[in-house]
């Protein structure tokens, strides 16, 4: 089992989760984070740290479509292990639904 980041993270990118990860399996895109599913040890400490509930276990039926996104982009984006400020308009986007189609960016973030 692993955890995945969903589209809830897009345009918010709260990084509370990365600081508690014991194996540094978070990767940073321009406007969201992802978890490398092969590096995640299923400890679950990241899930309650996300203030907008963007992280779910892969056993959740909603996780199926996000597993591929997390795998693909964790292999392209840089690792992130330190907390950073959320995106400037995070509060405006945190409650928007279905953000992938309209807001997802495949560009990499800065990482550490």
Secondary structure, 3 states (H helix, E strand, C coil): CCEEECHHHCCCCCCHHHHHCCCCCEEEECCCEEECCCCCCCCCCCHHHCCCCCEEECCCHHHHHHHHHHHHHHCCCEECCCCCCCCCCHHHHCCCCCCHHHHCCCCECCCC
